[in-house]
Amino acid sequence: MAINQVQRFRESLMMSKAELARRAGLSTLTIDRLEAGRPCRLDTKRKVLLALGLKVTDKDRVFGSADGGAGIDVEPKAETESRQG
């Protein structure tokens, strides 16, 4: 399962699962699934990020990177080389 930090961010805000669900317009079951690392739609991720007071660009910090990693961004080699040249 993918590594995500939804529970950590929620708890740092002293927010219950029910409160996050209410703010995001989702069910508490959906929040349970997210915190367990289950996959979800991009729109669901967007709603959770905004309900946590985060920006959509913070998605990798909260949900991990798209390749299943722990949220570390790595630029493709070709882009890095073209910037150096």
C-alpha positions as CSV (number, residue, x, y, z in Angstrom):
1,M,0.0,0.0,0.0
2,A,1.1,3.6,-0.7
3,I,2.6,5.5,2.1
4,N,0.6,8.6,3.1
5,Q,0.6,11.1,5.8
6,V,-3.1,12.0,6.0
7,Q,-3.5,10.8,9.6
8,R,-0.3,12.7,10.7
9,F,-1.5,16.0,9.1
10,R,-5.0,15.5,10.5
11,E,-3.8,14.8,14.0
12,S,-1.4,17.7,14.0
13,L,-4.4,20.0,13.5
14,M,-6.2,18.2,16.4
15,M,-8.9,17.3,13.9
16,S,-11.1,14.2,14.1
17,K,-11.8,11.9,11.2
18,A,-15.4,13.1,11.3
19,E,-14.3,16.7,11.1
20,L,-12.0,16.1,8.2
21,A,-14.7,14.2,6.4
22,R,-17.2,17.0,7.0
23,R,-14.8,19.7,5.8
24,A,-13.8,17.6,2.7
25,G,-17.4,16.6,1.9
26,L,-16.5,12.9,2.2
27,S,-17.6,10.0,4.3
28,T,-15.6,8.9,7.4
29,L,-15.2,5.5,5.7
30,T,-13.4,7.3,2.9
31,I,-11.1,9.0,5.4
32,D,-10.5,5.6,7.1
33,R,-9.5,4.1,3.7
34,L,-7.2,7.0,2.9
35,E,-5.4,6.7,6.2
36,A,-5.0,3.0,5.6
37,G,-3.2,3.8,2.3
38,R,-5.9,2.6,0.0
39,P,-6.0,4.2,-3.5
40,C,-8.4,7.0,-4.2
41,R,-9.4,9.4,-7.0
42,L,-7.5,12.6,-7.6
43,D,-10.6,14.6,-6.7
44,T,-10.8,13.0,-3.3
45,K,-7.1,13.8,-2.7
46,R,-7.8,17.4,-3.7
47,K,-10.7,17.7,-1.3
48,V,-8.7,16.3,1.6
49,L,-5.7,18.6,0.9
50,L,-7.9,21.6,0.9
51,A,-9.8,20.5,4.0
52,L,-6.4,20.2,5.8
53,G,-5.6,23.7,4.7
54,L,-2.9,22.6,2.3
55,K,-2.3,23.4,-1.4
56,V,-2.8,20.9,-4.2
57,T,1.0,21.1,-4.8
58,D,1.5,19.5,-1.4
59,K,0.0,16.3,-2.6
60,D,3.3,14.4,-2.7
61,R,4.0,15.4,0.9
62,V,0.7,14.0,2.1
63,F,0.0,11.1,-0.3
64,G,3.5,10.0,-1.3
65,S,4.9,10.4,-4.9
66,A,3.1,9.0,-7.9
67,D,5.6,6.1,-8.2
68,G,4.7,4.8,-4.8
69,G,7.7,6.3,-3.0
70,A,7.6,8.3,0.2
71,G,7.2,11.7,-1.4
72,I,10.6,12.6,-2.7
73,D,10.5,14.4,-6.0
74,V,13.1,13.3,-8.5
75,E,13.5,15.1,-11.8
76,P,13.9,13.0,-15.0
77,K,17.6,12.9,-16.0
78,A,16.9,14.6,-19.4
79,E,15.4,17.7,-17.8
80,T,18.2,18.0,-15.3
81,E,20.9,17.8,-18.0
82,S,19.1,20.3,-20.2
83,R,19.1,22.9,-17.4
84,Q,22.8,22.4,-16.7
85,G,23.8,22.9,-20.4
